[in-house]
Amino acid sequence: MVKAMNLDFMKARHVAMVISAILLIISIAALATRGLNLGLDFTGGTLLEVSYEKPANVESVRSQLDDSGFLGSTVQHFGSETDVLIRMSEAYRDTLGQEVLEALKAGDSSNPVELRRSEFVGSQVGEELRDQGGLALLMALFVVMLYVSFRFQFKFSVGAVLALFHDIVIILGLFALFQWDFDLTVFAALLAVIGYSLNDTIVVADRIRENFRMERKSDTIEVINISLNQTLGRTIMTSLTTALVLIALMVLGGELIHNFALGLLIGVVVGTYSSIYVAANILLLMNISREDLIPAELEEEVDDLP
């Protein structure tokens, strides 16, 4: 059996609290002043799919559209290097697809192109997606709180939910700060982060509960340190393997899933940090103790054992 490491995580808990506070302040300020750069899924607009005879350069396609007056269009490969997806905020009209097609043909006559589809996403649909997405996020946090409260104890549920809130706000804040496109794929990444971060927090909480029962002479900080060290190897391996896959998706997966992988990668890093420091810090601030996890009658029976 591999011996657990003996790192004093809680020694740096005050520094971690300051770091978290700074990140949250920056994130909230970015959301308040810059806002999210909502994608077509939320704002509404026109979606065009074109197919080239030879592989197309998305930067060249974007430049051709800008030169023709279609500013701010999002251009990305769709399936293969010859298929291109164009998202634009232009109001839909019957001739829009043909206008874009003519602009692309004029920009590069050496690579024949044809229009595959032209669709309009209304702003009303975008608003419904945004509202329903926010409701789904709040419902997920509420269900998590109920589950952890039932599985462990109320103080653990508060720690788990606040750690998840911490992760989500920081991810949203970074997307607002750098104005990365926020669409439904990024929202899906947020929901995935909730599951990933919760899993890490549950593993740590379960170990803390067991060690409160086993480490009879240790105080709360010592029990949390022991628990974090015992789960550290599992946390590092899980985070590293997940991060490697996400980096591969970011680099090789194309623009279609780039922001999804980016959001999830940020979530893995921040979620691993919050599982170690945020959730544990909140337990300490709420004065978690052995008595919270072991009924007094059982405590007396265990103490009476030879």
N, C-alpha and C positions, 0 to 999 in steps of 0.2 A: 504493500500500500504506500502510495506517494505521500510524503509528509507535507502538510499545508505550509504555505509561506507564513512569515510573521511580520507583515508590514503594518505600521501604525496609521491606518487610513484616517481615523478620527482626529489625529493630531492636526491634520490640515483642514478640518471641517470649517473653521472660521474663514480661512482663505477661500474655500470652495463656495461658501455662502456669499462672499463679496463678488466672486467671479460670476455666480449665477445672477446676482442682483444687477450687475453691470450688463450682462447679456440680455436680461429681461427688459431693462430700461432702454437699451439701444433698440431692441426688437419692437417694443411698444411705440417708441418714438418714430421708428421707420414706418410702422403701420399707420400711425396717426398722421404723419406728414407726407409720406410718399404714396402709401397705399399699395395694394397688390396690383401687379400688372396682369389683369384678368385676361385669359385667352378667349378665343371665339366661342368656346362652350358656354361661357358666362355672359359675354357682352353681346352676342349676336353678330351676324355678318354673313359672308359668302364663302363657301368651300368649293374649290375647283380641283379636279383631278385631270392631269394631262399626261400623255404618254409620248415619249420620244422614240425615234428609231434607233438612236445610239445613246450610250450613257450621257446623262445631263449633269452639268455643273450647277449646283443649287445657288452658289454665289453669283454666277453669271445670270441665271434666271431672275434672281432677286434684283440685280442691277438693271436688267432689261425692263422689269416692271416699274422700278423707280423712275427710269428715264421716260417711261410712257405715262407717268402721272399716278400710277397705283402705288402710292407711298405706304411704307409700314407693313407690307405684306410679309407673311411668314411662309417660307418655302422650305420644303423638306422632301427627302426621298420617301416613297411609299411602296414598300414591298421589294422593289428592285431599283437599280440605278437608272433605269429608263423611265420609271414612273415617278411623277412629282405631284405632291399635294400642295396646293396654294390656299392659304387662309387670308382673307382680307376683310377689313371693316366696311368696305363699300356696301352701300344699300343695294339690295338685289334688284336687278332689272333683267328683262328677257334677253337683252343684247349684250349683257356683261360678259358672259362666257366667250362669245364670239370676239368681243373687243380685246379681251386678254389673249385669246388665241392669235389674233392678228398681230398684237404687239410682240408676242414671242416669235412668231414667224419672221417678223421684220428684224428682230434683234439677232437672229441666227438662222439664216436661210440654208446653212449646210447640214442642219440636223432637223429633219421633218418632225412635226409635232401634231398631235390630234387631241381634241377635247373628249375626255371619257365621261365626265359627269359634272354637273353644276347644281349645288344645293344651297339653300338659305336656312340659316339658324336664326330664328326670331329672338329679339331681346326678351320677350316674355318667357320663352323657354329657358333662356339663360338665367333669368331671375329665379325661376322655379328650381332650376338645378342648384343655384347658389343657396337658396333658402332650405331646400331639402337636404343639401349636403351639410349645411351648418347644423340642422336638426339631427342628422345622423351622427355627427361628431359629438354633440351634447348627449345624445342617447347612449352612445358607446361609453362615454365617461361615467354616466349614471349607472349603467349596468356593471361596469368595472367596480365602482364603489360598493354596490350591493354584493357582488360576488366576493370581493376581498373581505368585506365586513363579515359575511357569513362564514367564509373559509378560515379566517384568522381572527381579527378583532378590529373594532372601529378605528383605532389609531392607525393600524396598518392600512386601512382603506383610505384614510385621509392622506397618508404619505404616498400611497400609490397614485391616487388621482392628481394630487398636486405635482408629483414628478411627471406624470403624463402631460398635464397642463403646461409645465415648464418646457417640456420637449416641443410641444406643438407651437407654442408662442415663439420659441427661438427659430424654428423652421420657417414659420410664416414671416417672422421679422427679417430673416436673411433673404427670403424671396422678395420682400418689399424693399429692402436696402439696396440690393443689386438689380432690382427690376427684372428678375427672371420671369418668364411666362408662367403664370399659374392657371392650369387647366384641370380637367377632370382626372388626368393621369397623375398629377401632383396630389390632388385630393385623395386619390386611391392610395398614394404613398403615405399620406398622413394616417389613414386608417390602418395601414400595414405597420406603421411605426407604433401605434397604440398597442397592437398585438405583440410586437417584438419587445418593446420596452416593458410591457406588463409581464411578459414571460420572465424576463430577467429579474424584475422586482419580486415576483412570486417566489422564485428560486431563493433569493436572498432572505425574504421574509420567512420562508419555511425553515431555513437553516437557523435564523435568529430564534425562532420559536423553540426548535429542538435544543439549541444550546442554552436557552434560559432554563430548560428542564434538567440539562445534564451538568452545566457548569454552576454548581451550587455556591461556590465561593467567589465567583467573578462578579464585578459590577457591570452596569449596563454598557458602558463604553467598551469594556474588555470583551463582553459577549458579542457586540456588534463587530468589533475588529476580528475576533476569531471567525465569525460567520462569513465576513467578507473575504478573508484569506482562504477559507475552505472552498468558496465558490469562485475564486479568482481565476483558476486555471480553466474552468468551464466557460466563464465569461469571456476570457481572452480568445479562446479557440473559436467560440461561436461568433464573436464580433469580427475576428480576422477573416474567417472563411466567408462570412456574409459580405464583408467589405470587398474582398477580392472579386466576388461574383458581380457586385454592383459596379465596381470600377471597370470590369470587362464590359458590362452593359453600356456604361457611359461612353467608353472609347469606341466600341465596335457595334453597339446596338443601333446606331443611327439617331437622327434628331427626333424621331417620333417618340422614343422612350428615354431620351437623354435627361429631361427634367424629372421624370419619374424616378430614374436611378439616382439622380442627384439628391432629390428630396429624401429618398430612403437612406442614402449614404449618410447624409447629415443626421437623420434620425437615429441611425445605428450608433454613430459616434456620441451624440448628445444623450441618447437613451442609455448607453453603457455608463456614461458619466453620472447620469441622474440616478441610476440603480445603485451606484456605490455611495454617492454623496447626498443627493437631494432627499431621497426617500429615508435614508438612515438619519440624516440631519433632522428631518421633521419628526421622526420617532423620538429623538433625544429632546427636541423642543417640547414635545407633548408628554415628556417624562414617562416614557414606556418603562415598565418594570415587570419583574417576574410575576407579581400579583395580578397583572392584567391578563396574563396568559394561563396561570394555574390557579384554580379555585382554592380558597383558603383551606377548605376541608382536605383537599388532596395534598396541599402543601404540608399540612400537619402530619398526614399519614406518611408521606415520603420522608419527612424529618425524623419520624419515629422508627424508621427501618434501621436495622443494625448495619 
